[in-house]
Amino acid sequence: MIDRAGASAVAVGAIAVAGIGAAVYQGMSPTAERYGSTVHRERSAERRVALTFDDGPNAARTPALLDLLAAYDARATFFVIGRWAARAPEVVRATAAAGHALGNHTHTHPTMPAHGRRRIGDELRRCRDAVEAAGAHFATLPGGALMRPPYGHRRPGTLRAVRAEGYVPVLWSITAFDWRRRTTAERIARRCARARDGDIILLHDGSDQRPDADTRATLAAVQVTLEHFAARGTRLVTVPELVSGAA
């Protein structure tokens, strides 16, 4: 039997656990906004969906993805890692020249809440420098250039640092889980097909671990996804186009 003191201790413990759980959710869920507003869905976007690709450029795979998007007259947003952009500047240029939007995904893909403003600023500046050295620029929204925190992880200080560097944090509303090793093109495509008007889909054209990651399952799923949305009359647009209302 628990006495009154014991019951109070249990209650305090439960509150603490709940508080930790809430903090984790707010710092990791792509649609949570208690730590600060982000772009993750545009509710007023009729017949428009945004495909976004993280962790490139991937010289071995991104060009094929660009060809596939062009075949369906689709536009996407690519959140690039700076060190990979420095290795494949020609892919960065080709992505921008094809009408796709570029966003900052840091230089080395760190877990940003584990670092202070100085490290965050350095990561963002080095990524920007690599993209600009390739002859391209980040797309913008009112408030700043596009930026996506690695893993979507953030805390209030993270978002303040991002905005102080002139960026708008962009997350997502649909996760395709294409980074999982045992996933298949069919599973990825099914998750993408859940998207409705105004959703932002998270996919990957690379990996933070290696510049030539095998993304063939994603490529196959993207083709199915493009066919799916074409049949519905849904346009695949960049994040700025989704937000601005341009189609």
N, C-alpha and C positions, 0 to 999 in steps of 0.2 A: 504493500500500500504506500502511495506517495504522499508525504506530508505537504503542508502548504508551501514550505520553502522549496521542497523538491519540485512541486508543480510550477512554482515561479521560475525556477531554473530551466525547466523544460520549455516553458513558454518563451523565455528570453532566447533560448537556443533555437527554437523554431523560427522566431522573428529574424534572428541573425542569418539563418540558412536561407530564409525567404528573401532577405535583403541581398545576399550574395547572388542568389539565383536571378533576381531582378537586374542586378548590375551586369551580370554576364550576358543576359538577354539583350539589354540596352546596348552593350558594347559589341555584340556579334550579330544580332538579327539585322538583315539588310533593310528592313522596313521600320525598325524602331527609331523614334525621334526624340526621346527624352533628353539625350545628350546633345541634341542640336539637329536642325533640319538638314535633310539631304534630298537629292533628286533620286527617286527610286521608282516612280510611276507617275504618269501624267493622265489623270482621270478624264480630262476633256479631249483626249486624242482619239478621234473616231477613225476606225479602220487603219490605224497605224500602230506598229510595234517596233521596238528598237532591239536589234541584235547587238550585243557587245562581246568583244573578245579580249581576254586578259593574257598577259605573260609573253607576248611576242615582242618584236618580230621574230619569226622563225623562218630562216632562209630556205629550209627544206620543205615547209608546208604552207606558209602564208601565201606565196604566189598562186598556188592552186586554189586556195580559198578566194583570193581576189578574182580569179577567172570565173569561179562558180557564182559569186555574187553578181558579177557583170552579166552573166548569161541570163539572170533573172531581173536585171535592172534594179538590184537591191543595194542599199547603202547601209553601212554598219559603223560602229564606233570601236576603235582599237585602243585599249589602255596598255601602253608599251612600257617595258622595263628598260631603263636607260642603258645598262651594260649590253643588252642584246641589240638595242638600236645602234650603239656604237660599232657593233660587229657586222650589222647588216643595213647600212644606211640606204642602199639601193632599194630595199624592201620598204623602208620608211617612206622614201620618196614616191614609190609606186603606189603605196596605200593612199597617200594624200592626193596624188594626181588622179586617182580613180574616183575621187569625190567622197571618200570616207573621212570620218572625223577621228582625230588623234587625241588621246588623253594621257595624263601623267600617272604612271603606276609605280613611281619611285625608281631609284637607280639600281638597288640590289634586292628589293622585295622584303624589307624587314617587317617585323610585327611592330607597328608604329606606337601603340600604347606603352611599349616597353622603353621608349626613348623620349627625350625631351625636345624642346623646340629647335635647338641648334642642329641636332641630328636630322630631324624631320626636314628642316629647311635645306640642309645640305643634300639630302636625298632628292628632294624635289628640284633643286637647282641643277644638280648633275644630270638628271634625266632630261630636263628642259634643254640643257646645253647639248646633249647628245642628239636630240631631235632637231634642234636648230642647226647643228653642224651638218646634219644630213640634208638640209635644205627644206625643212618642213616646220610647221608650227602647230601648237595645240589649238583645238577648237574652243570656242568660248560660249558662255551663257551670260546673262545679266549677273554681274557679281564676280566674274572671273573665268579662268580657263578650267577645262574638265580635269578632274583628278579622282582616282579611285584608290582608297586605302587597301593595301594587300590584305587578303582574307576578309575584307570588309570590317576589320577590327578597328575600333576607335574608342576614345573617351573624350570628355569635354575639352581637355587640353589638346588632344590630337586635332580636333576640328578647328579649334582656335588657331593653331599653328598653320593648318592648311589654308585657312582663309587669310591669315596674315601674309602668306606668300602669294596671294592673288588667285586662289583656286576655289572652285565650287565642288564639294564632295558629291560624287555620283555613285550610287549603289545599284540595286536591282530588285525586282519583285518576283522573278522566276529563276530558280537555280536548276541547271541541267545536270549537275554532278558529272560532267564529262571528264573531270580530273581523276575519277576513281579508276583504279587499275583494271578492275574486272567488269567495267560497264560495257555496254554494247551500243552500236549506232541506234538500234531499235529503242532502247531505253532512253537514250538522250533525246531522240526525236519525239517520243511520247511526252516527255517533260516539257519540251518546247511547245508542243501542241496545246498545252494547258493555257498558254498566254492568251489574253484578251486585249481589247483595245486599250492602248496606253501602257502596256506592260514593257518592262526592260528585262531582257533575257541575258543571263550570265553564261558565257561559253569561253573556251580557251583555244587560242591558236598557237600556244606554246606552253612552257613550264618555267617556273622560277629556278628549277634545278639544272636545266640544261637547255642550250639554245636551239637544239635540233630535235625536240621532243616529238614522239610519234603521235600525231593527232588525226590519224586516218579515220577513227571511229567518229570523231567530231565532224570531219569533212563529209562523211557519208550521211550523218544525221542532218547536217545543214542542208544538203540537197533535198532530203525528204521534207524538211521544215519549210524551205522556200516553195516547194510544190504545194504544201498544205496551205500556206497563207495566200499564195497566188489563186488557188481555187476559191478561197473565201473573199477575194477582193481586198485583202489587207496589204497595205504598203509596208515594206521594211525600210525604215529611215534611220538617220543618225539621231543621237540624243538631242542635239540642238534643234533638229527638225521636229522631233517629237514634242519638245517643250514649246517651240515657237508656233506650232500649228502648220508649218510648211509641209507639203506632201510631195 
